[in-house]
């Protein structure tokens, strides 16, 4: 009998490419929730829940480090998507270890510092609204959600592919957002190098 399987033993967080191992207190993955509507018509004895999309994706991180890069992610302009990665190690009682890799992009919509008291640890919490979410476990993609491009892959099946085809939707809106974010990042680095011009 298998017991104590795939327990989360540790994790690390990367915000915009910078690692926060040793300075991350908590990482909250987004809840995946379908939006449903009750439907009942003549000839039905009860209503059934019909899926009408999904709730927005929200995640959060709580840092013990008051890092300038992380603090500067709040309030950036439209079109800028903060890259965020959670990595976890799942260990079983038999000693085997599996990796978890969660890649996301989104906007920091809230920044909540804890109260400052002498002799006590202070933290800062960042809440993000996500546009993309990809969960891999042991190299296998379980969820791959891309909201701007209307993609929802569960296991290996894109649940929205037929809807996109019916609507004639194609291309990659997020690809344009990524390119714009890269340009903004490059411009900001040049400005910083030149003394904030």
ABEGO torsion letter per residue (X at the ends): XBBGBGBBABBBBBBGGBBABGABABBBBBBBBBBBBBBBBBGBABBBBBBAEBBBBBBBBBBABBBAAAAAABGBBBGBBBBBBBBBBBBBAAGBBBBBBBBBBBBBABBBBBBBBBGBBBBBBBBBBBABBBBBBGGBBABBBBAAAGBBBBEABBAAAAAAAAAGBBEBAAAAAAAAAAAAAAAAAAAAAAGGX
